[in-house]
Amino acid sequence: MTSFIHPYSGRRFRLGLINVFFRLMRVIADIVPVRASTMVAANWILATPIVPLSRSSVVDSERVGGMRVDVVVNPTVRSPERTILHIHGGGFVFGSTRTHRLLASELSKACRARVVLFDYRLMPEYSVSSAIADCMRAYEWAEATYPDHPLVVSGDSAGGNLMLSVLKRLVSAGRTLPMAAVGLSAWLDPDYVHEKGAPRDSFFSLRFADRAASLANPRDEILPLQSISALPPVPVLLQCGAEEPVLTSNRTLVDSLVELGTRAVLQAWEGQPHVFQMLAPFTPESVSALANVDEFLSSLDMSVSRNRPRKNLN
């Protein structure tokens, strides 16, 4: 099932300004060397405006096997109804609990949830296998810490890629599966080749993505579409911009899951940049997208409630 949404009519000036800024960032990403030192600097620069913007959120920090784990709850959420384990993006080479704190806060607000962020190990200093192991550790911690609430796994960009690896490993390990999986501009095909003349996303740097993906060894670890049949029947929602390079692979995943009998939905917004949900609460499109995540999860809650056996009152 694919839904194309066009909610930005009449706001093209604002969208244009945002895309100009993102194109500048893409130019920088095209030339910056992918080294541990430069990625640390990128994290610091990106987090500088994010942390103050999310200052009102409640953030509880934990250490889980030496890994930082932040539990983010928006101040509007008095009693969380769900737990969302979010795997941050950044091409497997940057990103942190700090760079994604505002997104986590807005996701918490939209879905009435606590959002668990964590600092998994990054390339090039560590392997993708290390990142996946950290994701599994974070999942086990969230499952054990909040057993009375539905658990959802989400991921943006490269985090969406890692999200699928987590689902496959949960099956092979015989562990309890999450209620749902949500991908925000999930980067699922590092082998993507952009056709000449095709629309180009204002933010996603193919050159940076190719350089980051080249660090993965073995490369099969970041190619989740090669084994879609190994994914469990967990309901999946994918969102992205309609001009993003990730759209094709997102559609491939959703179509394949539907053929396998799994509930899967793709929502694409015209004119929106890569991981536009991170612009919440400043653009109506990002707010609408996160509201759609809540709508999807709520529909699953209702389905579970309808199918739950009723108690015998006699």
N, C-alpha and C positions, 0 to 999 in steps of 0.2 A: 504494500500500500504506500503510495507517495502523495504527499500533500504539498502543493506550492502555495505559499502565502505571500501576499503583496501588501504589507501594512504601512509602507512608508510614503504613500502618495501625498504630495503637498509639503514634504519635508526634505526635498532634494538638496537644498542649500546646506543644511546641517550635515547631511550624509556626505556631501561633496567635501566639506571641510575635514571631516573625519578621514575620508579616503586620501586626501592630500597628505595628512599627517602620517598615515600608515604607509603610503608610498615612499615617504622619506625614510621611515624605519626599514622598509624592505631594501632600499638602496644600501643602507648601512649593513644590513644582514648579508647582502650579497658579497661584501668585501671583508667583513670582520673574520679573522682567523678563528677556526674552531679549536681552541685550546682551553685547558682547564682554567688558566688565569683569566682569559678574556671572558669566559662564561661566568666566572665568579663576579667579574665587573658588571656584566650584563644583568645578572640577578640583582645586584645592589642598585643599579640605575633604575631598573623596572620596579623594584619594591619601594623605592623612595616615595613616590606619590601614593602608592597603594595602601601602605600601612596607615597613614593618617586618615585616609578616606574611610577605612573600616575600623577606626578606633572605638566606636561605640559598641561594637560587637563583643560578646563574651568569648574569650579565647582561653581555653585550658590547655596547657602544654604538658606533654608526657614524654618520657624516654622509654622506647620499646626496643630492647636489644641494641641500644646505642643510637637508634634512629629517632629523630624528632617527630612527634605526632601532635598536631594541633586540632582540638575540637572547637569548631566555630559555631556559635549560635547567634543569630540576629536578635537584637534587643526586643523586636516585636514578637518573638516566639517565646511564650511563657512556659509551655510544656511541649517539647518536641514529640511529634507523632511518628517520625521515621528517623533512621540513621542512613546518611549517604556517605559512603566511602569514595572520595574523589581523588583520582589520579591525575596530577597536574601534567600539562604538556610542556613543550620546549625542545622538541626534536631529539629527545633522550639526552641532551647535553646541557640544558639549563632549565630554570624554573624551580620554585620552592614553595614552602608553606606561606612565605611572605608575599611573593608575586601573585599568588592566587587567593589571597585572603578576602579581597572584596568580592570576587566571584563566589567564593564559599558563603560569604555573608548574605549575598543576594539570593543564592540558591536556597539557603536556609530560610530566608523570609518567604520566598515563593512557595516552597514545599513544606513549610512548617516542620523543618527538620534540623537536626544537628548534622553538621558536615565535618567529616574527619579528613584532614589533610596530613600529608607526611612527606618527609624529605628522603625519597629513595636515592640510591647511589646512581651517579650520572656518568655517561661517557664524556670524554675519552679516558678518564681516570679509572673507571670501572666498566665491566661488561654489561650488556643488556640482561644477561642471566642474573647478575647481582640486583638489577632493578626489579626484575620479576620476583626474585626471592623476597625482596623488601615489600613488594605489593602483597604477596601472600602472607607475610608476617603481619602487615597492617590489617588485612582482611580478618585473620584469625583473632587479632586483638579486638577489633571492632565487634566481631561476632560474640566474643566472650564477654566484653565489657557491657554491651547493650543487648542482652538476649531477649528482652521483652518488646523490642520494636522491630518492625520490618527493616531489613537491610537491603540497600540499593548500592550498586557499584556504578560509578560514572567516571568519565575521563574526557579531557579535551585534547585535541590534536594527537601528539604522540601518546598521551595518556589514554586515549581511546584505543590505540593499538595495544598498549599494555593491558587494558581492561579485557580484551579478548583472550590474551595469554592467561590471565587469571582465571577466566571462566573455564578454559580448557584444563588447567591444572586442578581446579576444584573437582572436576569430573573424574580425572585420573586418580586423584587422592581420595575419592569417595566422600568428600566433605559436603556439608549443607550448602545449597545454592542460594544466591540472593534472590529477592523478589523480582528484580528487574535490573537491566543494564541500560545506561544512557550515555550516548556518545555526542559530544559537542565538537563539530568539525573534526571528527576522528580521522587521523592520518593513517590509512590502512594499506596504502600501496606505494612504498618508496621507489618502486620501479616505474612509476607514472611518467609518461612522456607527453609534454604539452604540445598539442597540435598548433602549427603555425596559423595565426589569424584567429584562434579561439579566444574568447573573453578571458582576461587575466585578473585574478583576484588582487586587490590593492595591497594586501598585507603578506600573503604567503610567498616566501622567497624560495623558488625552486632550486636555485643555486645553493643556498644555505642548507636546504633539506637534503639535497644530493650529497653534500659534503658530510653532513651529520650521519646520514644513513650508511655512508661508506665505512664508518668506524665500527659498525656492527659486525661481529664475527662469532659464530656463523650468521650469515645474513638471513637465514631461514627464520631466525628468532623474531624478526620484525616483519614477516610476511604472513600475517594471519589468514589471508584469503586463500592460501594454499590448502588449508584444512578446515574449511567451514563446517564440514560434516562432523567434526570433532567437538563442535560447540554444543552445550547443553540447551534444552528447550526453554531458555529463560527469555521472557519478553524483552524486546529491544526497541528503544527509541533512538533514532539518529537525527541530528539537526546540523545544517550547514548553510552557507551562502550558495545561491544558485550558480554563481560564477567561479566557485572555488575549484581548485584542482582535485580536491578530495571527493567531489560530488559523485564521480563515476564509480569509485570504489565503494562509497557508501550505498549507492543504488545496487551494486552487485551483491553486497552483503545482504541487504534487505530482501531482494528478490530471491536469493538462494535460501534464506531462512524461511521465507513464506512457502517456498516449494517443499521444504522439509517439515512444514506444519507448525513452525514456530511463529508466534505473534511478533511482527516486526513492522515498524513505521518509520518512514523517512519524511522529514519536513525540511523544505528548502526555502530560504528567503531571498528574493531578488535584491541585488545591489549590496548585500551585506558582506563585510570582510571576514577573514578567517577568525574563528572563535569570537564572533561578534557578541556573544552572550557576556563577555567580560566588560562590555560597555554599560551594563546595568549598574546603576539605575538611570543613566544619563540619556539613553535613547529608547524610544517606545518599542522598537523592534526587539531589543535585548530583553526588555521587561516582558514583552509578549511571549518570547521564546521560553523564558523560565516559567511563565505561567502555564505554558503548554506541557512542560515537564511535569508540573504538579497535576495537570489534568490527566495525563497519561498514567501517572502513578495512582491517582485517585480511582481511575477506572479499574485498575488492577485490585485495589483495596475492595471495591464494590463487588468485583467478581469473586474474590476470596470469601467475602462475607456471605454472598448468595449461596456459595457451594459448601459453606461450613455446616456440619450436621447440627440440627437443633437439639437442645436439651429436652429430655422427657420430663414434663412438669408433673406427671401423675405419680 
